[in-house]
């Protein structure tokens, strides 16, 4: 494994932004950036033996700050939404910034995704570290977070999150990378299969109502593989609310700490196949419904809605306000530890 580190840029206040390139024995590479511990590029083989980039992103590191799509980055302290920016923990109510309609999204406007993380090459991987102070964006407790990436000749990108706190808090971490396995066009003809027979219905602001419901007989059914575009404009509440898919699916047979398959995504022209595994209970599928208007992309490309899809393995949205959901509470003496693996191949 070859890992190269380079200075990518500097913030206006002079903080250095680094870029890392990890290349395997097949010449495939993963490019990472220290803004939001981001996945900047994934260059993998297609069925004809050509290597191409399968994730969207930007050439300018400054474009990663406060971009609407949260492209490739690790949002936090709590990925996804918290209703009305409020939650109660151990009898204390906490108020968070509102930055998505009436709700709090991805840890707020100054969330982890908009911070420059410390970084280093460590034991054939790249490790990013961030220290979130008590009270940052309204969250309690000093939180130390690490995101470690490993890339191998098996074309599998492994992301491992760890976190510890000095006071009770809530944590939900994921990576918000967007895939286009063709490297061009939109993703309507990408084929998705989910290991999820239930999903979480939401209100119009995309806050879960509570209990999960079966996907069978609805446009949410990806138990058997289906093109993303088939029901992308269906007259169905979950689709209408988000202008496409922006929904959390419940991974079947979830077992805390155990890896299970969340999703398989493939593209017919390139023949590329992505298999996603995780230790987390949910997978948010987002078809980049509001991608248009984001910063100029790689090579000057102007991205449009539906040009990519995010497959975000995480705990459920609004978990701090839903006692029946798998807990996102982290206490002193405990360690948050979750993993996501992106496996690439061809078929």
C-alpha positions as CSV (number, residue, x, y, z in Angstrom):
1,X,0.0,0.0,0.0
2,X,1.4,3.4,-1.0
3,X,0.2,6.5,0.9
4,X,1.1,10.0,-0.1
5,X,0.5,13.2,1.9
6,X,0.5,16.6,0.4
7,X,-0.5,20.2,1.4
8,X,-3.8,20.9,-0.4
9,X,-4.4,24.4,0.8
10,X,-4.8,26.7,3.8
11,X,-7.8,28.3,5.4
12,X,-8.0,32.1,5.6
13,X,-6.7,31.8,9.2
14,X,-3.7,29.8,8.0
15,X,-4.7,26.3,9.1
16,X,-3.2,23.7,6.8
17,X,-5.5,21.4,4.8
18,X,-3.9,18.1,3.8
19,X,-4.8,15.6,1.1
20,X,-3.9,11.9,1.2
21,X,-3.8,9.4,-1.7
22,X,-3.8,5.7,-0.9
23,X,-3.0,3.5,-3.9
24,X,-3.4,-0.3,-3.9
25,X,-1.4,-2.9,-6.0
26,X,-4.0,-2.6,-8.8
27,X,-3.4,1.1,-9.3
28,X,-6.8,1.9,-7.7
29,X,-6.8,4.8,-5.3
30,X,-8.7,6.6,-2.6
31,X,-8.2,10.3,-2.0
32,X,-9.0,11.9,1.4
33,X,-9.0,15.4,2.6
34,X,-8.7,16.8,6.2
35,X,-11.8,19.1,5.8
36,X,-14.5,17.0,7.5
37,X,-12.3,13.9,7.2
38,X,-13.6,13.7,3.6
39,X,-13.5,11.1,0.9
40,X,-12.5,13.3,-2.0
41,X,-12.1,10.6,-4.7
42,X,-12.3,6.8,-5.2
43,X,-10.7,5.6,-8.5
44,X,-11.6,2.0,-9.3
45,X,-11.6,-0.4,-12.2
46,X,-14.6,-0.9,-14.5
47,X,-15.5,-4.1,-16.3
48,X,-13.2,-3.1,-19.2
49,X,-10.2,-2.5,-17.0
50,X,-10.3,1.3,-17.0
51,X,-9.9,3.2,-13.8
52,X,-12.3,6.1,-13.1
53,X,-13.5,8.2,-10.2
54,X,-16.8,7.1,-8.8
55,X,-17.5,9.9,-6.2
56,X,-18.4,13.5,-6.7
57,X,-16.4,16.3,-5.1
58,X,-14.5,19.5,-5.7
59,X,-11.0,20.5,-6.8
60,X,-10.8,23.5,-4.5
61,X,-10.5,22.4,-0.8
62,X,-12.3,25.6,0.2
63,X,-15.4,24.4,-1.6
64,X,-15.8,21.7,1.1
65,X,-16.6,24.3,3.7
66,X,-20.4,24.8,4.2
67,X,-21.3,23.1,0.9
68,X,-24.9,22.2,0.8
69,X,-24.5,18.5,-0.1
70,X,-21.9,17.8,2.7
71,X,-20.0,16.0,-0.1
72,X,-17.8,13.1,1.1
73,X,-17.5,14.4,4.6
74,X,-18.1,13.0,8.1
75,X,-20.9,15.1,9.7
76,X,-21.4,15.3,13.5
77,X,-21.7,15.4,16.4
78,X,-25.0,13.9,15.3
79,X,-25.5,13.0,11.6
80,X,-29.0,13.5,10.2
81,X,-31.8,15.3,11.8
82,X,-32.9,16.1,15.4
83,X,-36.4,17.5,15.6
84,X,-36.8,21.1,16.4
85,X,-33.2,21.2,17.6
86,X,-34.1,19.9,21.1
87,X,-33.4,16.7,23.0
88,X,-33.3,15.8,26.7
89,X,-30.6,13.7,28.3
90,X,-30.6,12.7,32.0
91,X,-33.4,15.3,32.7
92,X,-31.5,18.2,31.1
93,X,-32.8,19.8,27.9
94,X,-30.3,20.8,25.2
95,X,-30.9,23.3,22.4
96,X,-29.1,23.0,19.1
97,X,-28.9,25.3,16.1
98,X,-31.7,25.1,13.6
99,X,-30.3,24.7,10.0
100,X,-32.7,22.5,8.1
101,X,-36.3,23.9,8.0
102,X,-37.4,23.6,11.6
103,X,-34.8,21.0,12.5
104,X,-31.2,20.5,13.4
105,X,-29.1,18.7,10.7
106,X,-25.7,17.1,10.7
107,X,-24.5,18.7,14.0
108,X,-25.3,22.2,12.9
109,X,-23.7,24.8,10.6
110,X,-20.3,24.4,12.4
111,X,-20.5,20.6,12.6
112,X,-17.6,18.3,12.2
113,X,-18.0,18.4,8.4
114,X,-17.0,22.0,8.4
115,X,-13.9,21.6,10.5
116,X,-10.3,20.9,9.6
117,X,-9.4,17.6,11.4
118,X,-5.9,16.7,12.6
119,X,-4.5,13.9,10.5
120,X,-1.7,11.4,10.1
121,X,-0.5,8.3,8.3
122,X,-0.7,5.5,10.8
123,X,-0.1,1.8,10.3
124,X,-1.0,1.5,6.6
125,X,-4.0,3.8,7.0
126,X,-5.0,7.4,7.4
127,X,-6.4,8.7,10.6
128,X,-8.3,11.9,11.2
129,X,-8.9,13.3,14.7
130,X,-11.2,16.0,16.0
131,X,-11.8,17.4,19.5
132,X,-15.3,18.8,20.0
133,X,-15.5,21.0,23.0
134,X,-18.3,20.9,25.6
135,X,-21.1,23.1,24.4
136,X,-20.0,23.2,20.8
137,X,-23.1,23.6,18.7
138,X,-25.1,23.0,21.9
139,X,-23.9,19.5,22.6
140,X,-22.7,18.5,26.1
141,X,-19.3,16.9,26.9
142,X,-15.9,17.2,25.5
143,X,-15.7,14.6,22.7
144,X,-12.6,13.1,21.1
145,X,-13.4,11.6,17.7
146,X,-11.3,9.6,15.2
147,X,-12.1,8.4,11.7
148,X,-9.6,5.9,10.3
149,X,-9.5,4.8,6.6
150,X,-7.8,1.7,5.3
151,X,-7.6,0.7,1.6
152,X,-6.4,-2.6,0.3
153,X,-5.8,-4.8,-2.8
154,X,-9.2,-6.2,-2.2
155,X,-10.6,-2.8,-3.3
156,X,-12.4,-2.4,0.0
157,X,-12.4,1.0,1.8
158,X,-12.8,0.5,5.5
159,X,-13.9,3.4,7.7
160,X,-13.8,3.0,11.5
161,X,-15.1,5.6,13.9
162,X,-14.1,5.9,17.5
163,X,-15.2,8.4,20.2
164,X,-14.9,9.0,23.9
165,X,-16.5,11.7,26.1
166,X,-16.1,13.2,29.6
167,X,-19.8,13.8,30.1
168,X,-23.0,12.1,28.9
169,X,-23.7,13.1,25.3
170,X,-25.2,11.8,22.0
171,X,-23.2,10.7,19.0
172,X,-24.2,9.6,15.5
173,X,-21.4,9.4,12.9
174,X,-21.4,8.5,9.2
175,X,-19.7,9.5,5.9
176,X,-21.7,11.5,3.4
177,X,-19.9,10.3,0.2
178,X,-21.9,10.5,-3.0
179,X,-21.5,7.7,-5.6
180,X,-21.8,7.7,-9.4
181,X,-20.5,4.3,-10.5
182,X,-20.5,5.4,-14.2
183,X,-18.5,8.6,-13.4
184,X,-20.9,10.6,-15.6
185,X,-24.6,11.4,-16.1
186,X,-27.2,10.8,-13.4
187,X,-28.0,7.8,-11.3
188,X,-31.5,6.9,-12.5
189,X,-30.2,3.7,-14.1
190,X,-28.1,2.6,-11.1
191,X,-29.5,-0.5,-9.6
192,X,-29.9,-0.7,-5.8
193,X,-30.6,-3.5,-3.5
194,X,-31.1,-3.0,0.3
195,X,-30.9,-5.5,3.1
196,X,-33.9,-3.7,4.6
197,X,-37.5,-4.9,4.7
198,X,-38.7,-1.9,6.7
199,X,-38.1,1.9,6.6
200,X,-38.9,4.8,8.8
201,X,-41.9,7.0,7.6
202,X,-41.4,10.7,8.4
203,X,-43.3,13.9,8.7
204,X,-42.9,16.4,5.8
205,X,-39.7,17.8,7.4
206,X,-38.1,14.3,7.3
207,X,-38.4,13.6,11.0
208,X,-39.3,9.9,11.7
209,X,-42.8,9.5,13.0
210,X,-41.8,6.5,15.2
211,X,-42.2,2.9,14.3
212,X,-40.8,1.4,11.1
213,X,-43.1,0.1,8.4
214,X,-42.7,-2.6,5.8
215,X,-41.4,-1.6,2.4
216,X,-43.4,-4.3,0.6
217,X,-45.9,-2.9,-1.9
218,X,-44.4,0.6,-1.7
219,X,-41.8,2.6,-3.8
220,X,-39.4,2.1,-0.8
221,X,-39.0,-1.6,-1.7
222,X,-35.4,-2.4,-2.6
223,X,-35.4,-5.9,-1.1
224,X,-35.0,-7.1,-4.7
225,X,-32.8,-4.9,-6.9
226,X,-34.4,-2.1,-8.7
227,X,-33.3,0.9,-10.7
228,X,-33.2,4.1,-8.6
229,X,-35.2,6.0,-11.3
230,X,-38.2,3.7,-11.3
231,X,-40.0,5.3,-8.4
232,X,-38.0,8.5,-8.1
233,X,-41.0,10.7,-8.9
234,X,-43.7,8.4,-7.3
235,X,-46.8,9.9,-5.7
236,X,-45.9,8.6,-2.3
237,X,-45.3,10.7,0.9
238,X,-41.8,9.6,1.5
239,X,-40.8,10.5,-2.0
240,X,-42.8,13.7,-2.2
241,X,-41.3,15.1,1.0
242,X,-37.7,14.8,-0.1
243,X,-38.2,15.4,-3.9
244,X,-36.7,11.9,-4.3
245,X,-35.3,9.4,-1.8
246,X,-34.0,10.8,1.5
247,X,-35.1,8.1,3.8
248,X,-33.7,5.8,6.6
249,X,-34.0,2.1,6.0
250,X,-33.8,-0.4,8.9
251,X,-31.1,-3.0,8.3
252,X,-32.5,-6.5,8.7
253,X,-31.1,-8.6,11.5
254,X,-29.1,-5.8,13.0
255,X,-26.8,-7.0,15.8
256,X,-24.8,-4.2,17.6
257,X,-21.1,-4.4,16.8
258,X,-21.5,-7.0,14.1
259,X,-20.9,-6.3,10.4
260,X,-23.8,-6.9,8.1
261,X,-24.6,-6.0,4.5
262,X,-26.6,-2.8,4.1
263,X,-26.7,-2.2,0.4
264,X,-25.5,-3.2,-3.1
265,X,-25.3,-0.6,-5.9
266,X,-24.4,-1.4,-9.5
267,X,-24.1,0.5,-12.8
268,X,-24.9,-1.2,-16.1
269,X,-22.5,0.5,-18.4
270,X,-19.4,0.4,-16.3
271,X,-20.2,-2.9,-14.7
272,X,-19.0,-1.6,-11.3
273,X,-20.6,-3.0,-8.2
274,X,-20.4,-1.4,-4.7
275,X,-21.2,-3.5,-1.7
276,X,-21.7,-1.6,1.6
277,X,-21.4,-3.2,5.0
278,X,-21.8,-1.7,8.5
279,X,-22.1,-2.3,12.2
280,X,-24.9,0.4,12.3
281,X,-28.6,-0.2,12.4
282,X,-29.8,2.1,9.6
283,X,-28.9,3.3,6.1
284,X,-30.0,6.6,4.8
285,X,-30.4,6.6,1.0
286,X,-30.3,10.1,-0.5
287,X,-30.5,10.6,-4.3
288,X,-28.9,14.0,-4.3
289,X,-32.3,15.7,-4.7
290,X,-30.9,19.2,-4.0
291,X,-27.4,18.8,-5.6
292,X,-27.9,21.6,-8.1
293,X,-26.3,24.9,-7.1
294,X,-23.5,23.3,-5.1
295,X,-19.9,24.4,-5.7
296,X,-18.2,23.7,-9.1
297,X,-17.2,20.1,-9.2
298,X,-14.0,18.2,-10.3
299,X,-12.7,19.3,-13.7
300,X,-15.2,22.2,-13.8
301,X,-18.3,19.9,-13.8
302,X,-21.6,21.5,-12.8
303,X,-23.5,19.0,-10.8
304,X,-27.2,18.6,-11.2
305,X,-29.9,17.0,-9.0
306,X,-29.7,13.2,-9.1
307,X,-26.2,13.1,-10.4
308,X,-25.1,10.8,-7.5
309,X,-26.5,8.9,-4.6
310,X,-25.4,8.8,-0.9
311,X,-25.6,5.6,1.1
312,X,-25.1,6.7,4.6
313,X,-24.8,4.0,7.3
314,X,-25.8,5.5,10.7
315,X,-28.1,5.3,13.6
316,X,-31.7,6.5,13.1
317,X,-32.6,10.2,12.7
318,X,-34.0,11.9,15.8
319,X,-32.8,9.0,18.0
320,X,-32.2,11.2,21.1
321,X,-36.0,11.9,21.1
322,X,-37.1,8.3,20.3
323,X,-36.6,5.9,23.3
324,X,-37.4,2.8,21.3
325,X,-34.6,3.4,18.7
326,X,-31.1,2.0,19.2
327,X,-29.4,4.3,21.7
328,X,-27.0,7.1,20.5
329,X,-26.1,8.0,24.1
330,X,-22.4,7.9,24.9
331,X,-21.2,8.1,28.6
332,X,-17.8,8.5,30.2
333,X,-15.9,5.3,30.4
334,X,-17.7,4.0,27.2
335,X,-16.3,4.1,23.6
336,X,-18.3,4.7,20.5
337,X,-17.1,2.3,17.9
338,X,-18.7,1.8,14.5
339,X,-17.5,0.7,11.1
340,X,-18.5,1.1,7.4
341,X,-16.9,-0.8,4.5
342,X,-17.3,0.1,0.8
343,X,-16.3,-2.9,-1.3
344,X,-15.8,-2.4,-5.0
345,X,-15.8,-5.0,-7.8
346,X,-17.2,-5.6,-11.3
347,X,-19.8,-7.9,-12.7
